[in-house]
Amino acid sequence: MGNRGKRYDTEFKADAARLVKESGRSVASVAKDLGVNPPNLEKLAAR
């Protein structure tokens, strides 16, 4: 099977989602700064 990509710990996920919700910045902007894929960050922020 192929590579499953990067794994992020729970704290990183929570901080990334909080940054999107509280900063007023777009998901794409935050994702670019963090070096993550925007659709993945969008899923985290929706939780």
N, C-alpha and C positions, 0 to 999 in steps of 0.2 A: 504494500500500500504506500501511498504518497505521504509527504510531510504534512502534518496537521497544523502547521503554523506556530506562532508564538503562543505561549501560555502566560497569562497575567494573574498575579495573586489577587485575592479578594479585596485587599486594601487599595491596590491600584485601580481596580474596576470601580470601587465606590468613589474614590477621589475623582476619577475621570468623569463619572456620571454627575457628581456634584458640581464639578467645574462647568459642565454644559448648562446645568439647570440654574446655577446661581450667578454665572458671569454675564449672561445675556449675549454671549457669543454664539456663533453658529456651530453646529456639530462639525462641519468641515474644517473650520478654523481651529477648533480645539484638537481635532484628530490630527491635523497637520503638525501642530506644535508638539503633540505627544508621540507622533510617529506611528499612529495606528490607522487602521482602515476605517473610513467614515461610517459605512454600514454597521460595522461591529460596535462602534461607539454609540451609534443611534440606538441599537438594541439595548445597550447597557443603560443609556439615559432613560429609556422607556420603562425600565423596571421600577 
